[in-house]
Amino acid sequence: PHPGAWWGLRQYAPLLHAPTGSPWSFGARPSYVAAKPRPVLADGAAAAALQGLIRRYLAGFGPASAADVAQFALVQRARAKEALTALAGDLERLEGPDGTELYDIPGASRPAEETPAPPRLMAMWDSILLAYAERSRVIPPAYRPLVTRSNGDVLPALLVDGHVAGVWRPVAGGIEATAFHRLPDDAWEGLAAEARLLVAFLAGREAEVYRRYTHWWSKLPSAETRLLPGA
């Protein structure tokens, strides 16, 4: 078929993105290969696989609740709770600020509550923005519809003090950062340092990554916008 047809077929056919040899980027059309047939797992094997997935998830994103696990694994909450119960002897149980029961890997590194969270430029669809059912721990409720658009696009975000504070995009000359509320100077300094590293990283790949998504920016509020130079 015409190369453009694969873009539509990928939503219905069992296809996987295949590497093309060049650095991964958004602009180039990816190639596709047929996925291997999905194995049919017996109940015991499926349960063991889910438990393994939960361990990997908690290693990256714990502590997390049963609802968070179900959201990430795309399974019913009943299945998530059943798997967590089976793992009870292998997991540490904690209580969240609102009393929600949380699970984590025993001995996992957890920073002290007063540990500062440095400013960060989070990628589009970054896992930290999608990893929890209760996303207000990272995305303030007022900003969620701004960052998560109606079609499911999750825009590249400014993270300040551990919470989404705006969006960013590469433009000629550096990184354009749009804050939804005014930020202190030290936050801007941290974001500027991130921008310099990011521009250097993108130079050999795709300098204006996400350019096909810039139409969203005309629909966003801005308390403050700055161009953060790449050098």
Buried (B, 14 or more C-beta within 10 A) or exposed (E): EEEEEBEEEBEEEEBEEEEEEEEEEBEEEBBBEEEEEEEEEEEEEBBBBBBEBBBEBBEEBBBBBBBBBBBBBEBEBEBBBBBBEBBEEEBBEBEEEEEBEBBBBEEEEEEEEEEEEBBBBBBBEBEBBBBBBBBEBBBBEEBBEBBBBEEEEBBBBBBBEBBBBBBBBBBEEBBBBBBBBEBEEEBBEBBBBBBBEBBEEBEEBBBBBBEEBEEBBEEBEEEBBBBBEBE
